[in-house]
Amino acid sequence: MTTEVTERRPALPSLTGARWWAAFAVFTLHALVFLPVYPFQKSELFRQLHQWMPMQLGAAGVTFFFVLSGFIIYWAFRPGMSVRLFYRRRVLKIYPTHLVAAAAFVLVAAVPLQRLVVWLPNLLLVHAWVPKWSTVGGLNVPAWSLAAEMLFYLSFPLLVPLVLRIPTRRLLLAATILVLGVLALHAAFYLWVPGPKGIANAFAPRLVPGDTSPFYELHASPAWFAQPDIPVSPSYWLGYTFPPARLPEFYLGVLAARMVIEGRWRNTRLAPPMLALVLAYAATWVVPVDFKMSALLIAPTAAVVATLAVRDLRGIRGLNSHPRMVWLGNISYAFYLIQFPVMVLVTRFLIGGRQFGFLGWAGFSVLVLVLSTAAAAALYHWVDLPIMNRFAGRSSPPPDQRTESEPDTSARISAHSGVELEKEASTRRT
């Protein structure tokens, strides 16, 4: 006989606050390469800065989001939840903010709407499935990761019964196998798929001639939207942007959540997993591109996420659980999406046609940070929260508490007897 867990699990403020640091890592990289401040971006100082803040800085933030997404989705999961309600909530959480940020980009970049290929795949969040950089990088560039998130959400009701079949005692083994599978997958990309084979941090801004700052970063320029096709490295696309290749990161987060819930992850010391994450990040300088972007980081990232969750459950408070950090974490999704349109706006009206050095770049970066934070707060409080409160609905009650007005017409996410262990672990914690 199964036991249905209907109680809401405790909030995890440290995980919410930590989201800001992931979004800020992405912003820092984008400010460096997507703000076309000339001649700064052509200087030796820029080259040295970019050595310390290469592409994998932003990629580490994306990996954190993917692992955290799996953790939080399972943390909020309750056996018997309506699949239809689950999908509705995920769509409402993702699309409205995405559409507003995309509309902002269309306006500030003067995107030619007559060419559907330029904007429609991005708008529908299917663009990361296409191995063409003109599609993957079309419209609002950061939105590529949302195509992967939509696959994660689509797969969860289908695959969670398989996840629940894993015995509690074998969760760590399952997570280890998943990590080894990711490493093997990227090794296959490196060995057999065309793409760069060196270890250099090759990602850099796309520069145009001259020492005067252009009015558009290349991804937002009329020349970009006019091109019929822009090739992308097959191994880079498969390893970084192809949604199925990122699916293991989400399910590693799911397994981490199960380990915390069922008492298999009890560590509260943040220093060891953080040290492992720093060492894994440092190792990205000496491995091929196929391993730089996520493969080395997923295991320590999952350990950091699980440890932060356990600390919250034990009442251990730190910087990330401070109310201001929680607020920043809440707006981080909107911040992640709106930062690039703001950069395009600042470039077009303040940077373009002028020359600036390092201090100019730093000043514009701070300006974009402030404007993006303000815009993200507006999106969160005036778009995201009202829509979720009005249309997302509450999770369905157990079958014996449904009224006649709530017929069981949709499929439901099922569970197995392992849920009894979940409830037992929850009881032990309290």
Secondary structure as GFF3:
##gff-version 3
##sequence-region A 1 430
A	DSSP	alpha_helix	13	34	.	.	.	ID=ss1
A	DSSP	three_ten_helix	40	42	.	.	.	ID=ss2
A	DSSP	alpha_helix	44	52	.	.	.	ID=ss3
A	DSSP	alpha_helix	55	76	.	.	.	ID=ss4
A	DSSP	alpha_helix	83	109	.	.	.	ID=ss5
A	DSSP	alpha_helix	116	124	.	.	.	ID=ss6
A	DSSP	three_ten_helix	127	129	.	.	.	ID=ss7
A	DSSP	alpha_helix	133	136	.	.	.	ID=ss8
A	DSSP	three_ten_helix	141	143	.	.	.	ID=ss9
A	DSSP	alpha_helix	144	164	.	.	.	ID=ss10
A	DSSP	three_ten_helix	168	170	.	.	.	ID=ss11
A	DSSP	alpha_helix	171	192	.	.	.	ID=ss12
A	DSSP	three_ten_helix	218	220	.	.	.	ID=ss13
A	DSSP	alpha_helix	222	226	.	.	.	ID=ss14
A	DSSP	alpha_helix	234	236	.	.	.	ID=ss15
A	DSSP	pi_helix	237	241	.	.	.	ID=ss16
A	DSSP	alpha_helix	243	261	.	.	.	ID=ss17
A	DSSP	alpha_helix	271	283	.	.	.	ID=ss18
A	DSSP	three_ten_helix	284	286	.	.	.	ID=ss19
A	DSSP	alpha_helix	289	292	.	.	.	ID=ss20
A	DSSP	alpha_helix	298	313	.	.	.	ID=ss21
A	DSSP	three_ten_helix	319	321	.	.	.	ID=ss22
A	DSSP	alpha_helix	323	330	.	.	.	ID=ss23
A	DSSP	alpha_helix	332	346	.	.	.	ID=ss24
A	DSSP	pi_helix	347	351	.	.	.	ID=ss25
A	DSSP	alpha_helix	358	379	.	.	.	ID=ss26
A	DSSP	pi_helix	380	384	.	.	.	ID=ss27
A	DSSP	alpha_helix	385	387	.	.	.	ID=ss28
A	DSSP	pi_helix	388	392	.	.	.	ID=ss29
A	DSSP	three_ten_helix	399	401	.	.	.	ID=ss30
A	DSSP	alpha_helix	418	429	.	.	.	ID=ss31
###
